[in-house]
């Protein structure tokens, strides 16, 4: 993995995290917004500007790729690099959680 990608994406913003998590299955921007809202019980609602800016940047950086267009909606999917970055972030979050659990005992 390129050091620049790791520096930019780890630690990851909630927006980037949820986009990569959702794009393990192909989806479009609006579908991601709806899925994140559902997953977080409405606590996180991604705005269109944030969503589409993030999708564009992540596509340029190679974390996601455009698959096709359906009814004027662009469908994206996570790439191998995106999966690698997501796993790095998940390990980081797991370590944070474990450290917090140990500190609270």
C-alpha positions as CSV (number, residue, x, y, z in Angstrom):
1,X,0.0,0.0,0.0
2,X,1.2,3.5,-0.9
3,X,2.3,5.5,2.2
4,X,0.3,8.5,0.9
5,X,-2.9,6.4,0.9
6,X,-2.3,5.1,4.4
7,X,-1.5,8.6,5.7
8,X,-4.7,10.1,4.1
9,X,-7.1,7.3,5.1
10,X,-5.9,6.0,8.4
11,X,-7.3,7.1,10.8
12,X,-10.4,7.3,8.6
13,X,-13.3,9.7,8.7
14,X,-16.7,8.3,9.5
15,X,-17.8,9.2,5.9
16,X,-14.9,7.2,4.3
17,X,-15.4,4.3,6.7
18,X,-19.1,3.9,6.0
19,X,-18.6,4.4,2.2
20,X,-16.0,1.6,2.1
21,X,-18.1,-0.6,4.5
22,X,-21.2,-0.2,2.3
23,X,-19.4,-0.7,-1.0
24,X,-18.4,-4.2,-0.2
25,X,-21.6,-4.7,-2.2
26,X,-22.1,-2.5,-5.3
27,X,-24.2,0.6,-4.7
28,X,-24.8,4.2,-5.8
29,X,-24.4,7.3,-3.6
30,X,-28.1,7.6,-2.6
31,X,-28.1,3.9,-1.6
32,X,-25.0,4.5,0.6
33,X,-26.7,7.5,2.2
34,X,-29.8,5.4,3.0
35,X,-27.8,2.4,4.3
36,X,-25.6,4.5,6.6
37,X,-28.7,6.2,8.0
38,X,-30.2,2.8,8.6
39,X,-27.0,1.3,10.2
40,X,-26.6,4.3,12.5
41,X,-30.3,4.6,13.5
42,X,-30.2,8.1,11.9
43,X,-27.3,9.4,13.9
44,X,-25.2,9.8,10.7
45,X,-26.8,11.3,7.6
46,X,-24.3,11.9,4.8
47,X,-25.0,15.1,2.8
48,X,-24.9,14.8,-1.0
49,X,-21.9,17.2,-1.2
50,X,-19.9,15.1,1.3
51,X,-21.0,11.9,-0.3
52,X,-20.2,12.7,-3.9
53,X,-17.0,14.6,-3.0
54,X,-15.8,11.5,-1.1
55,X,-16.8,9.1,-3.8
56,X,-14.8,11.1,-6.4
57,X,-11.7,11.3,-4.2
58,X,-11.9,7.6,-3.3
59,X,-12.3,6.7,-6.9
60,X,-9.3,8.8,-7.9
61,X,-7.2,7.2,-5.1
62,X,-8.2,3.7,-6.2
63,X,-10.2,2.7,-3.2
64,X,-13.4,2.3,-5.1
65,X,-14.2,1.9,-8.8
66,X,-17.1,2.8,-11.0
67,X,-18.9,-0.4,-12.3
68,X,-21.8,0.8,-14.4
69,X,-24.6,3.2,-14.6
70,X,-28.2,2.3,-13.8
71,X,-31.1,4.7,-14.3
72,X,-28.6,7.7,-14.3
73,X,-27.0,6.5,-11.1
74,X,-23.3,5.5,-10.9
75,X,-22.7,2.2,-9.3
76,X,-19.4,1.8,-7.3
77,X,-17.7,-1.1,-5.6
78,X,-14.7,-1.3,-3.2
79,X,-11.4,-2.4,-4.8
80,X,-8.7,-4.6,-3.3
81,X,-6.9,-1.5,-2.1
82,X,-10.1,-0.2,-0.5
83,X,-10.6,-3.5,1.3
84,X,-7.0,-3.4,2.5
85,X,-7.5,0.2,3.9
86,X,-10.8,-0.8,5.5
87,X,-9.2,-3.8,7.2
88,X,-6.4,-1.5,8.5
89,X,-9.0,0.8,10.0
90,X,-11.0,-2.0,11.5
91,X,-7.9,-3.3,13.2
92,X,-7.2,0.2,14.5
93,X,-10.8,0.5,15.8
94,X,-10.6,-2.9,17.5
95,X,-7.3,-1.9,19.2
96,X,-8.9,1.3,20.5
97,X,-11.9,-0.6,21.8
98,X,-9.8,-3.2,23.5
99,X,-7.6,-0.6,25.1
100,X,-10.6,1.3,26.3
101,X,-12.1,-1.9,27.8
102,X,-8.9,-2.6,29.6
103,X,-8.6,0.9,30.9
104,X,-12.2,0.9,32.2
105,X,-11.7,-2.2,34.4
